[in-house]
Amino acid sequence: MAQYNHFKSLYPDAILLFKLGDFYELFNQDAIESSKILNITLTTKRIGENKSMGIPMCGFPTHSSDIHIEKLIKVGKTIAICDQVEDAREAKKNGRVIKREVVRVITPGTIFEERFLKSSQNNYLCNFLPVNYHQKDFSNQVLYNNTSRFSISWLDLSTGYFYTTETTYDNLLSELTRISPNEILLPKSLIENPSISKLIKSFNISTESDEIFKIKNTLSKFNETYNLNLNYNQLINSNGFFDGTSERNFSIDELNSSGSILNYVINTQMGNIPHLYPLKKFSSSNTMSIDFSTMQSLEIIKTLQNQKKGTILDCLDKTLTSSGSRLLYSRIQSPSLNINEINNRLNLIEFFYENLDITKEIRKLLVRCLDLERCLQRVYISKAGPRDLSGIGSTLAISMEIKRILDERIKKLKPTPQINNLVENINNKLNDFKQLLLYLSSALVDNPPFNTSDGNFIEKGYSKELDNTIKARDNSKELVQEIQKKYRDQLSLPSLKIKHNQIIGYYFEIQSTFKNKIPSNFIHVQTLLSHMRFKSEDLLKLEDEINISVSKALEIEIGLFNQLCKLTLSFGDQIKETSDVLSIIDVSTTLALIAKERLYVKPIINETKSLKVINGRHPTVELVTKNFISNDLVLNDDSNNHEKEDETLLWLITGPNMGGKSTFLRQNAIIILMAQMGSYVPADYAEIGIVDQIFSRVGSSDDLSNDRSTFMVEMVETAQILKKATDKSFVIMDEVGRGTSTLDGISIAQSVIEHLVSDNKSRTLFATHYHELTKKLNQEQDQFISKKIKNYCCIIKEHQGEILFAHKIIPGIANKSYGIYCAKLANLPEKVLNRANSILTNLENNNKLF
């Protein structure tokens, strides 16, 4: 246990997997905790003099370690793997404890194995630090306000992508939600800060001592990784690092944050510096801002029940490649503000939309592609196996076939010059890999193993030296059969067998009932319940010869594999470019097929502030609703040359519960998001002036952990919208003011509407049950405000006491909310419903409330 305790002291926060023979064993608190997670038996190990003490223990076979490691990673655990690094027999011969070392530290944000990763999402490790963290110590009692600035960096070790930016405390949670990191790395003092701890409750957090995050430690790792010679004093004088491009201009705080990640990653990789692409500056000015509550409300990535099914992502992600799925995820999380970029995406979709035969032919090929991006990264960081190289080869062959198809068809189709140039530009980035494919196909067997240690992955005939060594190895195995036959005949024991395992090596296995026949020159190895195991001098000699030939064959294979890896990396930039293009083609063909199947339309994106959607639909609701009712929306319409003061900024929508107001609000926000991510949209026509931010204040719930009622949550969200929304923003608000008294609620709602129209000037949909607002705003003395607001309502049909919800939004005002009818649908007792109707009639007749 002394050896175990030594390594556990080095990695106190990790679950230590301690290798003993063919098992990984865990002790003490690690065993107690892991046995519950892994659902394995917790037992006791006796230690001390006379085995008088017992400590908790559990374990599992090394061959099933991947299954158990995956379970531990999924619950956010860090794992340190302590392996035997010398032959057990050698240690026993010299009378010492087997030498062991921690060979790998695995954390949720630093994994790169395909089996542990979600193919459809990046696996980001993230860090954020207060600005000026490099200059002074920060108390864990510092209270951050909304304008407090933070540097934030995130890295995907499985792809090599690395980003950094700066944000405010106010936007920090939204940024973290957009990035969706699997692990956040923070200084211990920062996680103890109440302002921070409440933001990060839903994330996997790892902590290190504050010293690790100081610039003297982080800058050196940045220099090592990128072969730079940045000096802290020079950075202070120049206020950061600049190399002339916008993507490579970094503040000291961004360098400190990204360097903190590098420090952590290099330590988990046991000092090895991984291959990473150059650090990029993420610019929020190029992407639409969608805050945390809006992401939740619109159910973009997860539903309110925390499920993927039923989300916008689920609705659109019919991609066939892992990298394509990740690209789509990224576009949905960060819709573009660049009109040229959006239109290029839309034009590429249009090409595949108009040429479905090409689309279907290409998608038959895409479905066979492996994750080129991650396979290549594993080659870069020397963690690849033969299956990775085989996957790279097969996927590059497919890319060349896709290039051939596009080359042939583009000549015949003659699309518009704009689309032609776009497709040709994409196609030109699909590189020619004939030379590389020739080597890979001739060197690797079909369906090679995942790991080089398994051997037998080099094709026969590729290496004469390897062929000769394998022949010698296989001949040695025939000699094993000869020795087995020799002793069977000599001892008259037809049941005698020569077997092999990793611990003992080759041995004779003889039934215990025949122990009297065992010759004196046999060396006893092991006794089992019904069998005994032995070795002999000639078997030991042959075993040494076999081990030498097996080791030599594997050594040659690994040498050839490394040559193939080196050759592959000489094409690294071209392979990455091809991977990027395959992802774009996958996303474009996916969205084209969806548009065709669901009757989506290509949106018009421009720099105006108009918003016109004809027969718009909710993309997820219509998939589960028969005969979905579409609706129009027109705000700030420039098409008829209206006077600017007559343009409508806000629709005030009244109507009953279940009338379709909330669906209408959400569907228009989603249509804008889809358009700016570069997708066709569910409508007959859509013209959208670029939207910089989408805000949704729909369907709040309480936040008990932070001692906030539903009404307080609603007010906080409303305050954020009024502070942040611009004249390019789109706002949807539903039942603002409902959580307080009626008079207070109406007053707040009217004031919010007036502010949105006169100050924010945002395009807004505002749904309410306060029908009195329609009269009050029409009587508003400020004509500017009243002209900017239009009243709309949900069509309701009454027949013999029953109500039909038509889910159609038309100009006008609803005079009733039909709340008691909805209560009837919810099966409230008839006595309660009758009394409610009586009270309502009395209030309406006496006008008690107003």
N, C-alpha and C positions, 0 to 999 in steps of 0.2 A: 504493500500500500504506500510505501514511502515514495516510490516512483510516481504513482497516481497523484498523491498529494502535491508533489512538486509541480506537475503540469497543471493541476487544478488551480494552484496558487498563481500561475501565469495567466490563466484565463478564467478568472472567478465568475464572470458574468455569462459564460458560455456553458452549454451542456457538453461535457467532455465524454466522447466515445472512446473508451480505452480498450484496445485490441488485446484479447487473450486467446491465442489459438485461432479457431475459426469463428470466434464470437466478438462482438463489441459489448462491453459491460459498462454499466453506469452505477454510481454509488451515491449514498447519502441523499441530499435534497434533489439532485439530478434524477436519481432513480424514482423517488416518490412522485415528482412532477411528471416525468416522462412516462411512467407506467400508466398513468391516467390518460395521457394524450394518446399513447400508442395502444392502449388496451392490452397490455401484456402483464404477466404475473410479477408482482413485487415479492421478493423473497429476502432472506437475511444471509449475509456472509459473516462467518465467525472469524474473528481476528484476535490478536493479542496472545499473551501467554496462556497456554492450555485452552485456546479458543474460547476464552471467557467472555469476550465482548462480541456483540452483534451489530452490524450496520446494514441499512436498507440497500438492496441490490436488485437490478433487473438487467436483462440483456437480450440480444437477438443475433442470429447468424449473420456473418459478414455478407453472405450471398444475397440476403434480403435487405441490406442496409438502405438501398435507394428508396424503398417503400417507406421505411420508418423516417428517414431524413426528410422526405417530402412532407410527411405529416407534421413534423416539428417545424419546418419552414413555414407551412401554411398558417400556423398559429403565432408566427413572428419570433421564433426562437433562433438564437445564434448557436452554432454547433462547432466545436473544435474536435477534429479527428486525430487521435493519437495512435499511430500505427507502429508495428514492429518493423524496424529498418535493418535487421540482420537475421540470418537463418537461425531458427531455434536450436538446431542441432549444434551449430557452431558455438552458441552461447552456453549450451549444456556441457559441451566438451571442455570449455574453458572455465566452467564452474561459476558463471556470473549470470546476473539478471539480464534478460533479453533487452537489447538497446531499443528504445522507442523515442519517437519525436512527433510533435504536432506537425502534420504535413499539410493541413488545410484548415482554414476557418471559413465556415459557410454562414452567410447571413442572408436574410430575405432579399436584400438589395444588391448582392454581389454574386448571385448564381448565374451560370452560363450554360448549364446542361439542359438540353432540350426537354428531357423528361420532367424537369422541375419548373419549367417556364410556361406561362400562358401564351400560346402562339399568337393570340389576337391583340395582345397588349405589350407595350414596352415595359421593361422591368427596371424602374428608376430607383436609384439611391439619391436622396435629396438632402440638402443642408440649407439652413437659413441662419443668418447672423445679423444682429443690429448693426447699422452703419456706424463706423468708427470703433468697432469691437477691437480692431488691431491697435488702437491707441490707448485704451483705458479698460479697467476692470468694470464689469457691470454687476451691480447687486441684483440678487434674485428678487428684490422688492421694487425694482424699477417699474413704474406704471407707464405703459406705452399708450399714447393717444393715437387717434386715427391717422395722423400725418407722420408718425414715427416711421423712419425708413429702414428697410432691411435689404440685404443682398441675399439672393437665393440662387442656388446652383443645383443641377440635376444631371445624373449620368446613368446611362444604360450600358453596363459592362457587356451584356450579351450582343450588342450591336456596335458599341464604341462611340455612340452619339453623346455629346457633352454640351450642356447649355448653361448660361448664366444670365441674370438680369437683376434689376432692383425694383422693389415694390414698396408699398406702404402697409402699415399694420392693418389698415382698413381693408386692403385687398389681399392680404396674406392668405386667408382661408380660401378665397376664390382661386388664387394661384395654385395652392396645394391641391385643390379639387381638380383643377384642369390638368395638372401634371400627374396626379394619381400615383404617387410614389409607393413602392412596396416597403420602403424603409426610410425613415428620416433620422439623420445623424445630428445630434445637438450637444452642446456643452452641458454639463450637469447643472450649472447654476441657472441656465436658461430654462430648462425643463421645470425647475422649481418655481419659476416666476408665474404668479397667478394669471397674468395677462396672456401668457403663452400656453400654459397647461390647459386652459379651457378650449383653445383652438385645435389642439392636436389629439383630443381624446380618441378619435376614430382611426388613428394611424399607428403603424408599428414604429416604435421609437427605440433608437439605440443611443447610448450616451457615452461620452469620453470625458476625461478631465479637461478643465478649461484650458490648460496649457497647450493641449494638442491643437487648439484652434487659433493660437497666436501666429502672427504673420511670420515670425522667424522660422517656425516649423512648417507652415503651409507653403510659403514662397519657395523654399528649397525643393519641395516635392513637385511644385509646378515647373521649376527649372529642370529637374531631373527628367520629368515626363516628356517635356517638349524641347529638351536640349537648348534651353535659353540661359541667359546670365543676368536675370533681372535683379536689381539691387534696391533694397527697401528705401534708402535715402533718395535715390534717383526717382523712384515712384512717387515719393512724397512731393518732390520738387515739380514733377510733371503731372501730378494728380492722376496717375494711372499709367496704363500701358497702351500705346497706340501704334498701329502699323499701317495706317492709311486707309483701312477699309472699315465700314460701319459694323461689320460682324466681328471685328477683332479689336474693338476699342473697349478696354475694360478698366473700371475704377479699381482702386486698391481693395475696396470691400468685396468686389466681385472676384478678384484674384484670391483673396483670403478665403472666401466661401468655397470656391472651386478647389483651392489647394487643400482645404480641410477634407474634402471628399477624396482627393488623390492620396492624402496621408493615410486615411482609413483603408482605402482599397489596397494600397501597396502592403499595408500591414496584414490584411486578411489573405493576401496572395503570397505571404511569407517572403516579402522583400522584392518580389518580381514586379517590374513596372509593366502594366498591361498595355496592349496596343489600343490607342484611342484616336479618334479623329480630332482635328483642331477644335478647341473650345469656341463655341459660337455665342454671340450676343442675341438673346431673344428680345425682339422689339414688340412691346405691347401696342405700339402705334400702328402696327400692320395687321392686327387681329381684333375682331370684335370682342368686347368685354361682356362676359356673362357671369354674374356673381353667383355665389354658392346657393342662395335661396332660389334663384331663377333656374339654375341647373336642376334643383330638386323639383321645383314646381312643374317644369315642362317635361320632366321625366326623360331627360336626354340620354343619360348613361344608365341610370338605375331608376326603377319605379319607386313610389313612396313606400312600397313594401320591400325595398332593397333587392329587387329582382331585375335581371336583364330582360326577360321576356316582357314584351309590352312597351319597351322603350323605343326612342327614335333610332338608337344604335341597332337594336334588334330588328327593327323594321327595314333598315337599309343595308345591314351587313350580310350580303349574300356573296361576299368575296370568296375566291377559291384558293388564294395563297395567304400564308401567315403575314407576310410583309404588306400585302394589300389590305388585310384586315387592320393592321396597325396604322396604316396611312389613313384609312377611312375614319378610324377612331380619332386620330389627330385632327383631321379636318372638321369633324363634328365638334370636338372640344374647342377648336380655335378657328372659327369662320374668318374668312379674309376680308380686309377692307380695301384691297387693291383690285380695282375694277378690271384691269388688264389680266391679272392672274385669274380672277373669277371667270372672265369671258373665255380665256384659254381652256379652262377646265370644262366649261359648258360646250365650247366648240368641239372638243375632243369627244365628249359624250354624244354630241349631235352626229358626228361621223359614224360612230358605232350604232347609234339609234337608227340612222338612215340606211345602214348596211348590216342588217341582222345576220346575213349568211356569213360574213367575215367574223362578226362578233361570236357567233356560235362555234365557228371553226377554231377560233383562237382560244375560247374558253375550254374546249375539249383538251387543248394542250396545257392550259394554265393549271388545270386540276391535278396534273402530274408533277407540277413544280414543287420542290422542297424549299425550305427556308434558306435561300441563298445568302441572305444578309447575316444570319446567325451562324451558318456553317462557315462562312468566310472569317467571321470574327474569331471562331474557335481555332481556325488555322493560324490566325495572327497571334493569338495568345498561347499557342502551343498546347492546346487542350483538345485538338481535333482527333477523330478516329477515322478508320478507313471508310465508314459509312458516310462521314461528312464529305470526303473527297469524291466519293461516288455520287453523292447527291449534288455536289457542285457541277460535276461533269454532266449528269443527266439533265439538270436544269439549264445549263448553258446550251446544250444541244437543242432543247425545246425553244430557247430564246432565238436561236438561229433559224429555226423552222418558222417561228412567228415573224421574224424579219423577212423571210422569203415570201410569206403570204402577203404581208403588207406591201412589199416591193412590187409584186405581180399585180395586186388589185388596184393600187393607187394609180398605176399607169392607165388602167382601163376605165376607172370611175371618173376621173377628172373633176374632183370636187372644187369648190370655190378656192381661189388663191389663198385666202386666209386659213382655211381648214387644211388645204393641201400642204402649206408650209409647216403648220403645226404637226401634222401626222409625219411628214418627212423628217422634221427635227427630232421627234420621238424615235422614229425608226432608225435614224442615223446613230443613235446612242446604243442601239443593240449591236454589240461588237462581234467581230469574227474571232472565234476561238478554235479554229480547226487544229492548230498546232498543239494546243493544250489538250484538247479532247483526244487527239491521237495517242498522246502519252498516257492519259488517264485510262482510256478504254483498253489499251494493250497491257497496262500494268496491273489493274485491279480485277479481281474475280467478280462475277455477278453476285449481287447481294452479299457484300462483305460484312464482317462483324463490326460492332460499334467500337470496340477497343482494340488497340494494337497488341495488347498483351494476349489476346486470343489467338493471334497468329493465323496462318493459312489464308491471307487476303491478297497475296501477290499471285498473279496469273502464271501458270506453268509456261515456261518458254521465255519469260521476260528477262530472267537473270540466270545465266548458266551456272554461276557460283551457287545461287540459292537452290537450283534444281539438284545439283550434285550433293549439297548438304542435306536436303530433304530425303534424297535417295538413301544416303548413309543412315539417316535417322530412322527411316522406315525399315531398312534392313535390320537395324538393331532391335526393332520391335518383333521382327520375325524370330530373332534369337531368343527373346523372352519365351515365345511359344516352344522353342526347342528345349530350353531349360525346364519348362513346366512338364513337357512330355518325358524328359529324362528322369526326373524325380518321381513322376507318377509310376513309370515302369520299374524304377529301381526299388521303390518303397511299396509297390503294389497298392497304391492309393489313387484310384481314378478320380476321387473327389478333390484331390489337392488342386489348388488354384493359385496363380500368381495375380495379385491385385495391386492397385496403386491408389494412394491419396496424397494430398498436399503436405501432410504432417510427417507421415512415416516414409513415404516414397514407395518403392516396390517391395513386396513381401509375399511369403508363402502363407496361405490361409488353410489350416488343417482342423478338421473337427476334433474336439477335445476327446472324443471316444477313441481316437487313434493315436493318443499321445505316446503310447509305448512304441510306436513305429518311427518316432522322430529320431533322426540320427544325432549323434553327440556333437557333430561339427556345426549343427544349426545354431544360430544366435537368436535367443528368445527376445521378442520385441514387445508383445502385448498379449494379455489373456482376456478374452471376452466370456460371456455366459456359456456359449456353446462352441466357440472356436478359439484357436490359439494362432498367433502370428509369429513368423520367424524370418530370418534372412540367412543367406549363405555367402561364402567368399565369392563364388562365381557370380551370384546374383548382384552382390555389391559392386563388383567390378563392371558388370554389364550396365548397372544403373548409372554409374559414373560416366560411362561412354554415352549412354542415351541422353543424360542430362547435358553433357557437353554438346552433343549434336543438336538437341532441342534448343539449347541456349544460343548456339551459333546460328541456327536457322532463323530464330526469332530476331537475333541481333542484325542479321542481314536484311530481314524484312523491314525492321524498324528503320534501318539506314536508307533503304529504298523509299520507304514512306516519307522520311524527312526530305529526301530529294524531291519527291513529288509535291510536298508542301511548299518547298522553296520555289519550285517552278510555278505553282499556283499563285503564290504571292507576287510573283513578277507580273502577273496580270491583275493584281489586286484592285487597282483604280478602275480598270475596265469592268471587272466583275461587279464592283459596287455600283457603277453607273448602270449596268444592265439590270441589277437588282432593283434599283430605283425606278427604272422604266417599266419593268414587269409589274411593279406595284401600281404605277399610274395606269397602265393598261387594264389591270385587274379591276381597279376601282371604277374606271371609266366604262368598261363593258358591263360591270355590275349595275351601275346606275342607269345605263342605257336600257338594259333589259327590264329593270324595274319600271322605268318610265314608260316603256312600251306596254308592259303587262297591266299597269295600273292607271294608264292614261294621264301621265304627268305631262307638264308643258315646260318648255324652255323659258325661264324668266328673263325679263329685260332689266338690266342693272345700269343705273346711271347716277350722275352726281346731283340730281334734284333732290327735293325733300318730299316727293310725292310717294304715295303708296296706293296701288290699285290692284286688287285681287278679285277676279271674276270667278264665281262658282268655286271658291276655295273649299278644301276639305281637310280634315284632320288625318294625317297619314296612318296613325296606328288605330284610331277608333274606326275608320272606315273598313279596316281589314276584318273587324269582328262585328260589324253592324250591317245588317241587310238594308239596302236602300238608304245609304247615308245622305242626309240633306245638306247640300252645298249652300254657301252664302257668299255674298259680295262684300267688299270693303273698299271704300274710296276715301283717302285722306290727302289733303294738300294736292288735289288734282290739278296738274299744269296743262292737261291736254286741251282744254277749251279756252285757254288764255284768260282765266278768271282774274279779276283784280286780286292783288295779294291779300288785302284785308278781308276778302270773302272766302278765302281758303279755309277748309275745315281742319282743325287740329285734333279735335276730340269727339268721339262718339260716346254719348251718355246712354247706356243701354239698361232698360228696365224690363222686368218680366219675372215669371214665377220660378221657383226652384224646379229643377229638372227641365227647364225650358230650352236649354242649350247655350246659355250665356257663357259659362266657363269654358266649354269646348270651343266656342267661337273665338274667345279671347286667346286661348292657348294655340289654336290651329294657325292663327295669323302670325304669332311669334315664331312658331316652328317653320312656317313657310319662308319667313325672312331668313332664319338660320340656315335652312336647306339651300336657299338661293345663294347665300354668301359663302357657303362651304363649297359651292360649285356643283349643284345638283339641280335636276329638273324638279318641279314642285307640283303638288296635287291641286291643280286648278285648271280652268280653261284659258286663263290669261293672268299674267303677273308682271307688273312693272314696279320696281322697287328702287327708290332713291337710297343710296348706301346708308346703312344703319351702323352707328358706331357702338351702341350698347343696347342690349335688351334687358328690360327690367320686368319682373313678374311679382306682383303682390297678390297671389291667389292661394287660398287654402292654407293659412298658417295654423300651427298648433302650438300648445304651450311648450316652454323650455324649463321644466322643473329643476333640472340640475343647476341652472344658472338663476333660479328664483325669478323666472319671468312668466307672467300669465300670457294667455293667447293674445289678449288685447295689447299687452306691452310688446310682444314679438311683432305684432302687426304694425304698431307705431314705429318701432325701431327700423323695420324694413321700409316703411313709408318715408321716414326721415332720410334714409340712405338714398332713396330714389330722388327725392326733392333736392338733395345736395349734389348728386352726381349727374343726373340726366341733362342732356344737351339738346339743341334743336335738331340734332341728327339721330337722337335716340328713339326707341320704340318702347312704350310703357303699357302694360296691362295691369289693371287693378280691379279687384272683385270685392265688393261689400266692405269697403273701408269704413271704419267707425261702428261696425256691428257689435263690438264687444263691450259697449258702454251704454249709457242711457240714450234714448232716441234723440233727444234734443242735442246732447253732446255729439252724438254720432253724425247727425245731419250737419252740424256746424263744422265739424272736422272735415267731413267729406266735401262740403262746398268749398271750404278754404283750400283744400288740397287741389281740387279741380281748377280753381282760379289760379293757383300758383303754377300748375303744370302748363296752363295756357299762356299766362302773361309773362312768367319768368323763364321756365324751362323751354317753353315752345316745342315740346316733344310731341310726336304723333302718339296719340293715346286712345286706348279703349278702356272705358270706365263703367263697370257694371254695378248696379245698386238696387236695393229694395226700397230705398228712400225715394218714393215717387214724387214727394214734395220738392225734391231737388230740381226736377224738370221745370217746375213753375218758378222757383226762386231764381234759377239761372237765366230763364227767359226774361224775368223782370229786372235783371241785373242792370244797374245804371251804366256800368262800363260797357259800352256797345262793342268795343274790341273783343271782350271776353265772350259776350253772347253770340257774336257772329262766328266765332271760332268753334262753337259747340253745336252739334246736331243730335237730336233725340232719336233713338232707335229702340225697338222693342221686339219681343218674341211673339209670334202669332200663337194665339190660344183659341181653341174652339170649344164651346160649351154645348152639351147636348144631354137633356134629361138628367141633369145633376152630375154628369160625367164630363171630364175634361180631356181633350186631345192636345198633346204637345206636338206642334208641327215642326219645332226646331228651326224655324225660319226667322231670320232677322230682317225687319222692315222698318221704314221711317215711322215714327210715332211714339206714343207714350202708353205704357201699361198702367192701368189703374188699380190692379190687384196683384198680390203675390201668390195667392192660392196656397198659402202655407198650410191651412187646415186640411185642404185636399191631399197634400203630400203626407200629412200626418195620418190621414185615413189610409193611404197606400202602405204606410208603415205599420198598419194594424193597431193603432191606438184604440183603447176601449171606446165603444160607441157613446157611453155616458160622458166621457171626457170630450169627445168631438162635439157632442150636442152642446155641452156647456161652453166650449170654446166659441162655437158659432153664436151663441147667445151673447157672450161678452163682446165679441167683435161687432155685432149689430148695434149694441148699446154704445160702444165707443164711437162708431161711425156716425150714429145719429146725433150724439151729443158733442162730437168733435172735441173729446176731452184732451187729446194729446197736443193739439195745435191751436 
